[in-house]
Amino acid sequence: MGDLPQSVLFCCDHNAVRSPMAEGLMKQLHGMDIYVQSAGVKNDIDVDGFAIAVCKEIGVELSRHRTRSFDEMRQWGDDLEGFDLIVALSPASQRQALELARHAHIDVEYWPIMDPTGLGEGREQKLGSYRMTRDQILKRLKERFG
């Protein structure tokens, strides 16, 4: 486990499944001790209903999360270069994070987390896939941040 950063940005492709899960889980684990946000390379879909459901099972509320992209965060005045750590959960978001890190002192970590969208036939199988992703993120969070 490394030193705890003061601020963490989780990112993935759409800010609809993996990065909101990571943001919500991190806030549950560390409360206000660490400033946590999430973003996507694109913001073209809402938070996934299955992600909301499986996080609610363990007391993490995602239904009020509003998806946002890196560009939107900049437009809203967020200083992306001010984050201590960016955790990329997809290859596309890793590329974006590394581009940011070229211009500022930001640590970037890549966690290859499974994208559960499109997996499973029925509702229960889909929920199972999303639970696997949620649990994979939670395990990585606990390993990295305690």
CYANA upper distance limits for C-alpha pairs under 8 A (distance plus 0.5 A):
  1 MET  CA    143 GLU  CA      6.77
  1 MET  CA    144 ARG  CA      5.37
  1 MET  CA    145 PHE  CA      6.80
  1 MET  CA    146 GLY  CA      7.59
  2 GLY  CA    144 ARG  CA      7.05
  2 GLY  CA    145 PHE  CA      7.78
  3 ASP  CA    145 PHE  CA      8.44
  4 LEU  CA    145 PHE  CA      6.82
  5 PRO  CA     34 ILE  CA      7.49
  5 PRO  CA     84 ASP  CA      6.35
  5 PRO  CA     85 LEU  CA      7.16
  6 GLN  CA     33 ASP  CA      8.01
  6 GLN  CA     34 ILE  CA      5.52
  6 GLN  CA     35 TYR  CA      6.67
  6 GLN  CA     83 PHE  CA      8.41
  6 GLN  CA     84 ASP  CA      6.99
  7 SER  CA     34 ILE  CA      5.95
  7 SER  CA     35 TYR  CA      4.96
  7 SER  CA     36 VAL  CA      6.29
  7 SER  CA     83 PHE  CA      5.75
  7 SER  CA     84 ASP  CA      5.86
  7 SER  CA     85 LEU  CA      6.99
  8 VAL  CA     34 ILE  CA      7.76
  8 VAL  CA     35 TYR  CA      6.79
  8 VAL  CA     36 VAL  CA      5.47
  8 VAL  CA     37 GLN  CA      7.02
  8 VAL  CA     83 PHE  CA      6.40
  8 VAL  CA     84 ASP  CA      6.70
  8 VAL  CA     85 LEU  CA      5.40
  8 VAL  CA     86 ILE  CA      6.20
  8 VAL  CA     87 VAL  CA      7.75
  9 LEU  CA     36 VAL  CA      6.41
  9 LEU  CA     37 GLN  CA      5.43
  9 LEU  CA     38 SER  CA      5.71
  9 LEU  CA     39 ALA  CA      7.78
  9 LEU  CA     83 PHE  CA      7.14
  9 LEU  CA     85 LEU  CA      6.89
  9 LEU  CA     86 ILE  CA      5.22
  9 LEU  CA     87 VAL  CA      6.71
 10 PHE  CA     19 SER  CA      5.77
 10 PHE  CA     20 PRO  CA      8.31
 10 PHE  CA     22 ALA  CA      7.16
 10 PHE  CA     23 GLU  CA      7.05
 10 PHE  CA     36 VAL  CA      8.25
 10 PHE  CA     37 GLN  CA      6.87
 10 PHE  CA     38 SER  CA      5.04
 10 PHE  CA     39 ALA  CA      6.96
 10 PHE  CA     86 ILE  CA      6.35
 10 PHE  CA     87 VAL  CA      5.32
 10 PHE  CA     88 ALA  CA      6.49
 10 PHE  CA     89 LEU  CA      7.78
 11 CYS  CA     15 ASN  CA      7.20
 11 CYS  CA     18 ARG  CA      8.36
 11 CYS  CA     19 SER  CA      5.63
 11 CYS  CA     38 SER  CA      5.95
 11 CYS  CA     39 ALA  CA      5.35
 11 CYS  CA     40 GLY  CA      5.80
 11 CYS  CA     41 VAL  CA      7.99
 11 CYS  CA     86 ILE  CA      7.85
 11 CYS  CA     87 VAL  CA      6.82
 11 CYS  CA     88 ALA  CA      5.48
 11 CYS  CA     89 LEU  CA      6.48
 11 CYS  CA     90 SER  CA      8.08
 11 CYS  CA     93 SER  CA      6.38
 11 CYS  CA     94 GLN  CA      8.45
 12 CYS  CA     18 ARG  CA      7.00
 12 CYS  CA     19 SER  CA      6.13
 12 CYS  CA     39 ALA  CA      7.29
 12 CYS  CA     40 GLY  CA      5.46
 12 CYS  CA     41 VAL  CA      7.03
 12 CYS  CA     88 ALA  CA      6.55
 12 CYS  CA     89 LEU  CA      5.56
 12 CYS  CA     90 SER  CA      5.62
 12 CYS  CA     92 ALA  CA      7.78
 12 CYS  CA     93 SER  CA      5.59
 12 CYS  CA     94 GLN  CA      8.45
 13 ASP  CA     40 GLY  CA      5.38
 13 ASP  CA     41 VAL  CA      5.49
 13 ASP  CA     42 LYS  CA      6.64
 13 ASP  CA     90 SER  CA      6.97
 13 ASP  CA     92 ALA  CA      6.94
 13 ASP  CA     93 SER  CA      6.49
 14 HIS  CA     39 ALA  CA      7.99
 14 HIS  CA     40 GLY  CA      4.95
 14 HIS  CA     41 VAL  CA      6.52
 14 HIS  CA     42 LYS  CA      5.50
 14 HIS  CA     43 ASN  CA      5.78
 14 HIS  CA     44 ASP  CA      7.13
 14 HIS  CA     45 ILE  CA      7.27
 14 HIS  CA     67 THR  CA      8.05
 14 HIS  CA     68 ARG  CA      8.42
 14 HIS  CA     69 SER  CA      7.89
 15 ASN  CA     19 SER  CA      5.97
 15 ASN  CA     20 PRO  CA      6.55
 15 ASN  CA     38 SER  CA      7.29
 15 ASN  CA     39 ALA  CA      5.70
 15 ASN  CA     40 GLY  CA      4.80
 15 ASN  CA     41 VAL  CA      8.20
 15 ASN  CA     42 LYS  CA      8.01
 15 ASN  CA     43 ASN  CA      7.18
 15 ASN  CA     47 VAL  CA      7.65
 15 ASN  CA     67 THR  CA      5.91
 15 ASN  CA     68 ARG  CA      6.90
 15 ASN  CA     69 SER  CA      7.68
 16 ALA  CA     20 PRO  CA      6.82
 16 ALA  CA     40 GLY  CA      8.37
 16 ALA  CA     45 ILE  CA      7.20
 16 ALA  CA     46 ASP  CA      6.38
 16 ALA  CA     47 VAL  CA      4.57
 16 ALA  CA     48 ASP  CA      6.00
 16 ALA  CA     51 ALA  CA      8.46
 16 ALA  CA     67 THR  CA      6.82
 17 VAL  CA     21 MET  CA      6.65
 17 VAL  CA     47 VAL  CA      6.82
 17 VAL  CA     48 ASP  CA      6.35
 17 VAL  CA     51 ALA  CA      6.15
 17 VAL  CA    115 ASP  CA      8.38
 18 ARG  CA     22 ALA  CA      6.67
 18 ARG  CA     89 LEU  CA      7.43
 18 ARG  CA    113 ILE  CA      8.13
 18 ARG  CA    115 ASP  CA      7.70
 18 ARG  CA    133 THR  CA      8.00
 18 ARG  CA    134 ARG  CA      8.23
 18 ARG  CA    137 ILE  CA      8.42
 19 SER  CA     23 GLU  CA      6.58
 19 SER  CA     38 SER  CA      6.09
 19 SER  CA     39 ALA  CA      7.29
 19 SER  CA     40 GLY  CA      8.07
 19 SER  CA     89 LEU  CA      7.53
 20 PRO  CA     24 GLY  CA      6.53
 20 PRO  CA     38 SER  CA      6.58
 20 PRO  CA     39 ALA  CA      8.46
 20 PRO  CA     47 VAL  CA      8.24
 20 PRO  CA     62 LEU  CA      7.63
 20 PRO  CA     65 HIS  CA      7.83
 21 MET  CA     25 LEU  CA      6.49
 21 MET  CA     51 ALA  CA      7.48
 21 MET  CA     55 CYS  CA      7.56
 21 MET  CA     62 LEU  CA      8.00
 21 MET  CA    134 ARG  CA      7.19
 21 MET  CA    137 ILE  CA      8.24
 22 ALA  CA     26 MET  CA      6.40
 22 ALA  CA     38 SER  CA      8.45
 22 ALA  CA    134 ARG  CA      8.46
 22 ALA  CA    137 ILE  CA      6.77
 22 ALA  CA    138 LEU  CA      7.97
 22 ALA  CA    141 LEU  CA      8.40
 23 GLU  CA     27 LYS  CA      6.69
 23 GLU  CA     36 VAL  CA      6.66
 23 GLU  CA     37 GLN  CA      6.51
 23 GLU  CA     38 SER  CA      6.51
 24 GLY  CA     28 GLN  CA      6.73
 24 GLY  CA     60 VAL  CA      6.49
 24 GLY  CA     61 GLU  CA      7.51
 24 GLY  CA     62 LEU  CA      7.31
 25 LEU  CA     29 LEU  CA      6.74
 25 LEU  CA     60 VAL  CA      7.05
 25 LEU  CA    138 LEU  CA      7.23
 26 MET  CA     30 HIS  CA      6.43
 26 MET  CA     31 GLY  CA      8.01
 26 MET  CA     36 VAL  CA      7.86
 26 MET  CA    141 LEU  CA      7.46
 27 LYS  CA     31 GLY  CA      5.14
 27 LYS  CA     32 MET  CA      7.54
 27 LYS  CA     34 ILE  CA      8.40
 27 LYS  CA     36 VAL  CA      7.48
 28 GLN  CA     60 VAL  CA      7.35
 30 HIS  CA     34 ILE  CA      6.95
 38 SER  CA     68 ARG  CA      8.21
 39 ALA  CA     67 THR  CA      7.53
 39 ALA  CA     68 ARG  CA      5.80
 39 ALA  CA     69 SER  CA      5.48
 39 ALA  CA     70 PHE  CA      6.29
 39 ALA  CA     73 MET  CA      8.28
 40 GLY  CA     67 THR  CA      8.13
 40 GLY  CA     68 ARG  CA      6.69
 40 GLY  CA     69 SER  CA      5.02
 40 GLY  CA     70 PHE  CA      6.70
 40 GLY  CA     93 SER  CA      7.44
 41 VAL  CA     69 SER  CA      5.97
 41 VAL  CA     70 PHE  CA      6.59
 41 VAL  CA     92 ALA  CA      7.57
 41 VAL  CA     93 SER  CA      6.31
 41 VAL  CA     96 GLN  CA      7.70
 42 LYS  CA     68 ARG  CA      7.98
 42 LYS  CA     69 SER  CA      5.64
 42 LYS  CA     70 PHE  CA      8.08
 43 ASN  CA     67 THR  CA      6.61
 43 ASN  CA     68 ARG  CA      5.81
 43 ASN  CA     69 SER  CA      5.57
 45 ILE  CA     67 THR  CA      8.06
 46 ASP  CA     66 ARG  CA      7.78
 46 ASP  CA     67 THR  CA      6.65
 47 VAL  CA     51 ALA  CA      7.79
 47 VAL  CA     52 ILE  CA      7.83
 47 VAL  CA     62 LEU  CA      8.24
 47 VAL  CA     63 SER  CA      7.97
 47 VAL  CA     65 HIS  CA      7.52
 47 VAL  CA     66 ARG  CA      7.67
 47 VAL  CA     67 THR  CA      6.97
 48 ASP  CA     52 ILE  CA      6.92
 49 GLY  CA     53 ALA  CA      6.66
 50 PHE  CA     54 VAL  CA      6.71
 50 PHE  CA    126 LYS  CA      8.10
 50 PHE  CA    127 LEU  CA      6.79
 50 PHE  CA    130 TYR  CA      7.18
 51 ALA  CA     55 CYS  CA      6.65
 51 ALA  CA     62 LEU  CA      8.23
 51 ALA  CA    130 TYR  CA      6.86
 52 ILE  CA     56 LYS  CA      6.57
 52 ILE  CA     61 GLU  CA      7.50
 52 ILE  CA     62 LEU  CA      5.70
 52 ILE  CA     63 SER  CA      6.38
 53 ALA  CA     57 GLU  CA      6.99
 54 VAL  CA     58 ILE  CA      7.76
 54 VAL  CA    127 LEU  CA      7.39
 54 VAL  CA    130 TYR  CA      7.20
 54 VAL  CA    131 ARG  CA      6.44
 54 VAL  CA    134 ARG  CA      7.93
 55 CYS  CA     59 GLY  CA      6.96
 55 CYS  CA     60 VAL  CA      5.47
 55 CYS  CA     61 GLU  CA      7.10
 55 CYS  CA     62 LEU  CA      7.58
 55 CYS  CA    134 ARG  CA      7.80
 56 LYS  CA     60 VAL  CA      5.51
 56 LYS  CA     61 GLU  CA      6.13
 56 LYS  CA     62 LEU  CA      7.95
 68 ARG  CA     72 GLU  CA      6.51
 68 ARG  CA     73 MET  CA      7.23
 69 SER  CA     73 MET  CA      6.77
 70 PHE  CA     74 ARG  CA      6.92
 70 PHE  CA     80 LEU  CA      8.39
 71 ASP  CA     75 GLN  CA      6.75
 72 GLU  CA     76 TRP  CA      6.59
 73 MET  CA     77 GLY  CA      6.93
 73 MET  CA     78 ASP  CA      5.73
 73 MET  CA     79 ASP  CA      8.40
 73 MET  CA     80 LEU  CA      8.09
 74 ARG  CA     78 ASP  CA      5.67
 74 ARG  CA     79 ASP  CA      7.14
 74 ARG  CA     80 LEU  CA      7.50
 79 ASP  CA     83 PHE  CA      8.08
 80 LEU  CA    100 LEU  CA      8.23
 81 GLU  CA    100 LEU  CA      7.21
 81 GLU  CA    101 ALA  CA      8.01
 81 GLU  CA    103 HIS  CA      8.28
 81 GLU  CA    104 ALA  CA      6.18
 81 GLU  CA    105 HIS  CA      8.00
 81 GLU  CA    106 ILE  CA      7.41
 82 GLY  CA    106 ILE  CA      8.26
 83 PHE  CA    106 ILE  CA      7.00
 84 ASP  CA    105 HIS  CA      8.17
 84 ASP  CA    106 ILE  CA      5.80
 84 ASP  CA    107 ASP  CA      6.76
 85 LEU  CA    106 ILE  CA      6.15
 85 LEU  CA    107 ASP  CA      5.25
 85 LEU  CA    108 VAL  CA      6.29
 85 LEU  CA    109 GLU  CA      8.07
 86 ILE  CA     97 ALA  CA      7.09
 86 ILE  CA    106 ILE  CA      7.58
 86 ILE  CA    107 ASP  CA      6.78
 86 ILE  CA    108 VAL  CA      5.36
 86 ILE  CA    109 GLU  CA      6.88
 87 VAL  CA     94 GLN  CA      8.40
 87 VAL  CA    108 VAL  CA      6.39
 87 VAL  CA    109 GLU  CA      5.38
 87 VAL  CA    110 TYR  CA      6.33
 87 VAL  CA    111 TRP  CA      7.43
 88 ALA  CA     93 SER  CA      6.02
 88 ALA  CA     94 GLN  CA      5.38
 88 ALA  CA     97 ALA  CA      7.48
 88 ALA  CA    108 VAL  CA      7.75
 88 ALA  CA    109 GLU  CA      6.66
 88 ALA  CA    110 TYR  CA      5.32
 88 ALA  CA    111 TRP  CA      6.67
 89 LEU  CA     93 SER  CA      7.34
 89 LEU  CA     94 GLN  CA      7.69
 89 LEU  CA    110 TYR  CA      6.59
 89 LEU  CA    111 TRP  CA      5.64
 89 LEU  CA    112 PRO  CA      6.17
 89 LEU  CA    113 ILE  CA      6.15
 90 SER  CA     94 GLN  CA      6.67
 90 SER  CA    110 TYR  CA      8.03
 90 SER  CA    111 TRP  CA      7.98
 90 SER  CA    112 PRO  CA      6.80
 90 SER  CA    113 ILE  CA      7.57
 91 PRO  CA     95 ARG  CA      6.92
 91 PRO  CA    112 PRO  CA      8.44
 92 ALA  CA     96 GLN  CA      7.04
 93 SER  CA     97 ALA  CA      6.56
 94 GLN  CA     98 LEU  CA      6.57
 94 GLN  CA    108 VAL  CA      8.31
 94 GLN  CA    109 GLU  CA      8.47
 94 GLN  CA    110 TYR  CA      6.88
 95 ARG  CA     99 GLU  CA      6.74
 96 GLN  CA    100 LEU  CA      6.96
 97 ALA  CA    101 ALA  CA      6.71
 97 ALA  CA    108 VAL  CA      7.13
 98 LEU  CA    102 ARG  CA      6.83
 98 LEU  CA    108 VAL  CA      7.21
 99 GLU  CA    103 HIS  CA      7.88
100 LEU  CA    104 ALA  CA      7.10
100 LEU  CA    106 ILE  CA      8.24
101 ALA  CA    105 HIS  CA      6.52
101 ALA  CA    106 ILE  CA      5.64
101 ALA  CA    107 ASP  CA      7.57
101 ALA  CA    108 VAL  CA      7.80
113 ILE  CA    133 THR  CA      7.25
113 ILE  CA    136 GLN  CA      7.46
113 ILE  CA    137 ILE  CA      7.50
114 MET  CA    133 THR  CA      6.40
115 ASP  CA    133 THR  CA      7.59
116 PRO  CA    126 LYS  CA      8.09
116 PRO  CA    129 SER  CA      5.91
116 PRO  CA    130 TYR  CA      5.97
116 PRO  CA    133 THR  CA      7.08
117 THR  CA    126 LYS  CA      8.46
117 THR  CA    130 TYR  CA      8.38
118 GLY  CA    126 LYS  CA      8.35
119 LEU  CA    125 GLN  CA      8.18
119 LEU  CA    126 LYS  CA      6.49
119 LEU  CA    129 SER  CA      6.94
120 GLY  CA    124 GLU  CA      8.46
120 GLY  CA    125 GLN  CA      5.14
120 GLY  CA    126 LYS  CA      5.08
120 GLY  CA    128 GLY  CA      8.42
120 GLY  CA    129 SER  CA      7.34
121 GLU  CA    125 GLN  CA      6.48
121 GLU  CA    126 LYS  CA      7.12
122 GLY  CA    126 LYS  CA      6.69
123 ARG  CA    127 LEU  CA      6.59
124 GLU  CA    128 GLY  CA      6.61
125 GLN  CA    129 SER  CA      6.89
126 LYS  CA    130 TYR  CA      6.85
127 LEU  CA    131 ARG  CA      6.55
128 GLY  CA    132 MET  CA      6.78
129 SER  CA    133 THR  CA      6.96
130 TYR  CA    134 ARG  CA      6.60
131 ARG  CA    135 ASP  CA      6.46
132 MET  CA    136 GLN  CA      6.50
133 THR  CA    137 ILE  CA      6.72
134 ARG  CA    138 LEU  CA      6.66
135 ASP  CA    139 LYS  CA      6.54
136 GLN  CA    140 ARG  CA      6.86
137 ILE  CA    141 LEU  CA      6.61
138 LEU  CA    142 LYS  CA      6.70
139 LYS  CA    143 GLU  CA      6.67
140 ARG  CA    144 ARG  CA      6.50
141 LEU  CA    145 PHE  CA      6.10
141 LEU  CA    146 GLY  CA      7.57
142 LYS  CA    146 GLY  CA      5.02
